[in-house]
Amino acid sequence: MEFYEKLPTDLLVAFYYEIMKNIEKGILTKNMYVEIGFIISVASQRGIELSKPSDFEQILFEKSFGDFVQVSQ
């Protein structure tokens, strides 16, 4: 997250739109949802509201559960 905190706001928002565009096209991995979460968090701290992908919570839950299952085995 530190990386995104150092970015100027216009570049942070540009990253957001680029990642969102690629998520919508289906060409990014589920790990990119974590990155979009970091960007949204930093933008929020700067007073900028960015929307989450519609399946954001579901994907992060699936990713977290998958990571948990891998660690448990």
MDTraj code that builds the backbone (N, CA, C; nanometers):
import mdtraj as md
import numpy as np

residues = "MET GLU PHE TYR GLU LYS LEU PRO THR ASP LEU LEU VAL ALA PHE TYR TYR GLU ILE MET LYS ASN ILE GLU LYS GLY ILE LEU THR LYS ASN MET TYR VAL GLU ILE GLY PHE ILE ILE SER VAL ALA SER GLN ARG GLY ILE GLU LEU SER LYS PRO SER ASP PHE GLU GLN ILE LEU PHE GLU LYS SER PHE GLY ASP PHE VAL GLN VAL SER GLN".split()
xyz = np.array([
    [0.0834, -0.1193, 0.0000],
    [0.0000, 0.0000, 0.0000],
    [0.0871, 0.1246, 0.0000],
    [0.2058, 0.1126, 0.0547],
    [0.2967, 0.2268, 0.0621],
    [0.3248, 0.2845, -0.0769],
    [0.3353, 0.1973, -0.1751],
    [0.3580, 0.2415, -0.3130],
    [0.2499, 0.3399, -0.3564],
    [0.1241, 0.3043, -0.3318],
    [0.0127, 0.3888, -0.3739],
    [0.0060, 0.5188, -0.2941],
    [0.0468, 0.5152, -0.1690],
    [0.0473, 0.6362, -0.0869],
    [0.1459, 0.7397, -0.1393],
    [0.2482, 0.6954, -0.2077],
    [0.3503, 0.7862, -0.2606],
    [0.3132, 0.8449, -0.3959],
    [0.2139, 0.7873, -0.4619],
    [0.1760, 0.8349, -0.5948],
    [0.1006, 0.9670, -0.5876],
    [0.1215, 1.0544, -0.6853],
    [0.0360, 1.1732, -0.6953],
    [-0.1071, 1.1281, -0.7241],
    [-0.2026, 1.2071, -0.6810],
    [-0.3433, 1.1703, -0.6926],
    [-0.3840, 1.1388, -0.8358],
    [-0.3394, 1.2183, -0.9325],
    [-0.3803, 1.1920, -1.0706],
    [-0.3284, 1.0576, -1.1210],
    [-0.2094, 1.0176, -1.0806],
    [-0.1560, 0.8883, -1.1204],
    [-0.2264, 0.7744, -1.0468],
    [-0.2602, 0.7963, -0.9206],
    [-0.3344, 0.6979, -0.8430],
    [-0.4686, 0.6677, -0.9102],
    [-0.5391, 0.7714, -0.9480],
    [-0.6694, 0.7548, -1.0138],
    [-0.6522, 0.6897, -1.1512],
    [-0.5450, 0.7231, -1.2218],
    [-0.5188, 0.6606, -1.3521],
    [-0.4953, 0.5106, -1.3354],
    [-0.4195, 0.4714, -1.2327],
    [-0.4001, 0.3294, -1.2027],
    [-0.5346, 0.2619, -1.1771],
    [-0.6181, 0.3270, -1.0981],
    [-0.7506, 0.2731, -1.0659],
    [-0.8282, 0.2432, -1.1936],
    [-0.8379, 0.3412, -1.2829],
    [-0.9170, 0.3224, -1.4042],
    [-0.8567, 0.2160, -1.4952],
    [-0.7253, 0.2077, -1.5017],
    [-0.6617, 0.1057, -1.5847],
    [-0.6882, -0.0339, -1.5300],
    [-0.6741, -0.0511, -1.3997],
    [-0.7011, -0.1817, -1.3392],
    [-0.8482, -0.2184, -1.3540],
    [-0.9375, -0.1233, -1.3295],
    [-1.0806, -0.1508, -1.3436],
    [-1.1149, -0.1921, -1.4870],
    [-1.0566, -0.1246, -1.5842],
    [-1.0818, -0.1577, -1.7242],
    [-1.0388, -0.3018, -1.7524],
    [-0.9241, -0.3400, -1.6992],
    [-0.8742, -0.4756, -1.7222],
    [-0.9528, -0.5800, -1.6435],
    [-1.0016, -0.5458, -1.5262],
    [-1.0884, -0.6370, -1.4505],
    [-1.2160, -0.6625, -1.5305],
    [-1.2747, -0.5561, -1.5840],
    [-1.3981, -0.5701, -1.6619],
    [-1.3772, -0.6552, -1.7867],
    [-1.2586, -0.6475, -1.8457],
    [-1.2271, -0.7292, -1.9630],
    [-1.1946, -0.8733, -1.9243],
    [-1.1713, -0.8962, -1.7950],
    [-1.1397, -1.0300, -1.7486],
    [-0.9961, -1.0726, -1.7730],
    [-0.9060, -0.9762, -1.7899],
    [-0.7681, -1.0119, -1.8215],
    [-0.6728, -1.0000, -1.7018],
    [-0.7266, -0.9718, -1.5848],
    [-0.6419, -0.9643, -1.4661],
    [-0.6788, -1.0742, -1.3680],
    [-0.5833, -1.1091, -1.2848],
    [-0.6065, -1.2130, -1.1854],
    [-0.6841, -1.1572, -1.0670],
    [-0.7301, -1.2485, -0.9845],
    [-0.8017, -1.2083, -0.8639],
    [-0.7116, -1.1313, -0.7678],
    [-0.5804, -1.1485, -0.7803],
    [-0.4887, -1.0729, -0.6952],
    [-0.5003, -0.9226, -0.7197],
    [-0.5436, -0.8840, -0.8370],
    [-0.5572, -0.7423, -0.8673],
    [-0.6706, -0.6782, -0.7877],
    [-0.7617, -0.7585, -0.7373],
    [-0.8665, -0.7043, -0.6517],
    [-0.8065, -0.6509, -0.5219],
    [-0.7011, -0.7131, -0.4750],
    [-0.6317, -0.6635, -0.3562],
    [-0.5702, -0.5278, -0.3879],
    [-0.5095, -0.5164, -0.5041],
    [-0.4483, -0.3896, -0.5451],
    [-0.5538, -0.2802, -0.5581],
    [-0.6673, -0.3126, -0.6172],
    [-0.7734, -0.2120, -0.6314],
    [-0.8236, -0.1696, -0.4934],
    [-0.8248, -0.2629, -0.3987],
    [-0.8618, -0.2289, -0.2616],
    [-0.7644, -0.1304, -0.1999],
    [-0.6348, -0.1501, -0.2229],
    [-0.5337, -0.0558, -0.1736],
    [-0.5545, 0.0822, -0.2342],
    [-0.5781, 0.0861, -0.3641],
    [-0.5981, 0.2142, -0.4325],
    [-0.7208, 0.2857, -0.3779],
    [-0.8306, 0.2125, -0.3616],
    [-0.9537, 0.2723, -0.3084],
    [-0.9305, 0.3259, -0.1678],
    [-0.8556, 0.2525, -0.0874],
    [-0.8261, 0.2949, 0.0492],
    [-0.7449, 0.4244, 0.0516],
    [-0.6401, 0.4309, -0.0290],
    [-0.5568, 0.5513, -0.0338],
    [-0.6368, 0.6692, -0.0877],
    [-0.7150, 0.6463, -0.1925],
    [-0.7973, 0.7533, -0.2482],
    [-0.8958, 0.8047, -0.1434],
    [-0.9543, 0.7152, -0.0663],
    [-1.0482, 0.7536, 0.0390],
    [-0.9808, 0.8426, 0.1428],
    [-0.8573, 0.8095, 0.1785],
    [-0.7814, 0.8919, 0.2732],
    [-0.7591, 1.0327, 0.2180],
    [-0.7571, 1.0445, 0.0862],
    [-0.7373, 1.1747, 0.0211],
    [-0.8703, 1.2431, -0.0095],
    [-0.9802, 1.1836, 0.0325],
    [-1.1111, 1.2438, 0.0118],
    [-1.1713, 1.2153, -0.1245],
    [-1.1198, 1.1137, -0.1927],
    [-1.1692, 1.0765, -0.3250],
    [-1.2444, 0.9450, -0.3123],
    [-1.3668, 0.9428, -0.3622],
    [-1.4470, 0.8209, -0.3554],
    [-1.4413, 0.7478, -0.4887],
    [-1.3903, 0.6253, -0.4836],
    [-1.3843, 0.5396, -0.6016],
    [-1.4702, 0.4172, -0.5742],
    [-1.5418, 0.3717, -0.6746],
    [-1.6306, 0.2568, -0.6535],
    [-1.5526, 0.1257, -0.6663],
    [-1.6051, 0.0248, -0.5983],
    [-1.5477, -0.1096, -0.6031],
    [-1.6136, -0.1864, -0.7164],
    [-1.5433, -0.2847, -0.7724],
    [-1.6099, -0.3726, -0.8691],
    [-1.7290, -0.4410, -0.8011],
    [-1.8303, -0.4742, -0.8765],
    [-1.9521, -0.5312, -0.8184],
    [-1.9264, -0.6618, -0.7440],
    [-1.8263, -0.7365, -0.7853],
    [-1.7962, -0.8644, -0.7206],
    [-1.6763, -0.8560, -0.6257],
    [-1.6414, -0.7360, -0.5840],
    [-1.5223, -0.7112, -0.5024],
    [-1.5182, -0.7967, -0.3750],
    [-1.6217, -0.7893, -0.2939],
    [-1.6233, -0.8644, -0.1685],
    [-1.6196, -1.0152, -0.1920],
    [-1.6941, -1.0605, -0.2916],
    [-1.6987, -1.2038, -0.3226],
    [-1.5603, -1.2546, -0.3636],
    [-1.4926, -1.1815, -0.4501],
    [-1.3605, -1.2242, -0.4981],
    [-1.2607, -1.2235, -0.3841],
    [-1.2622, -1.1198, -0.3013],
    [-1.1675, -1.1150, -0.1895],
    [-1.1947, -1.2262, -0.0889],
    [-1.3234, -1.2580, -0.0667],
    [-1.3566, -1.3688, 0.0230],
    [-1.3033, -1.5004, -0.0340],
    [-1.3276, -1.5230, -0.1623],
    [-1.2797, -1.6458, -0.2263],
    [-1.1277, -1.6544, -0.2207],
    [-1.0611, -1.5419, -0.2454],
    [-0.9153, -1.5397, -0.2416],
    [-0.8658, -1.5674, -0.1008],
    [-0.9251, -1.5031, -0.0017],
    [-0.8845, -1.5249, 0.1375],
    [-0.9081, -1.6686, 0.1796],
    [-1.0220, -1.7237, 0.1420],
    [-1.0534, -1.8616, 0.1756],
    [-0.9550, -1.9562, 0.1078],
    [-0.9248, -1.9295, -0.0189],
    [-0.8289, -2.0121, -0.0922],
    [-0.6909, -2.0066, -0.0301],
    [-0.6487, -1.8874, 0.0124],
    [-0.5190, -1.8729, 0.0788],
    [-0.5182, -1.9492, 0.2107],
    [-0.6287, -1.9435, 0.2852],
    [-0.6401, -2.0125, 0.4119],
    [-0.6306, -2.1639, 0.3929],
    [-0.7001, -2.2135, 0.2927],
    [-0.6998, -2.3564, 0.2660],
    [-0.5581, -2.4038, 0.2282],
    [-0.4871, -2.3265, 0.1493],
    [-0.3515, -2.3614, 0.1097],
    [-0.2580, -2.3635, 0.2292],
    [-0.2717, -2.2688, 0.3191],
    [-0.1871, -2.2623, 0.4382],
    [-0.2192, -2.3783, 0.5320],
    [-0.3445, -2.4164, 0.5415],
    [-0.3886, -2.5219, 0.6326],
    [-0.3444, -2.6600, 0.5884],
    [-0.3165, -2.6772, 0.4628],
    [-0.2821, -2.8111, 0.4112],
    [-0.1380, -2.8450, 0.4317],
])
top = md.Topology()
chain = top.add_chain()
for i, resn in enumerate(residues, 1):
    res = top.add_residue(resn, chain, resSeq=i)
    for name in ("N", "CA", "C"):
        top.add_atom(name, md.element.get_by_symbol(name[0]), res)
traj = md.Trajectory(xyz[None], top)
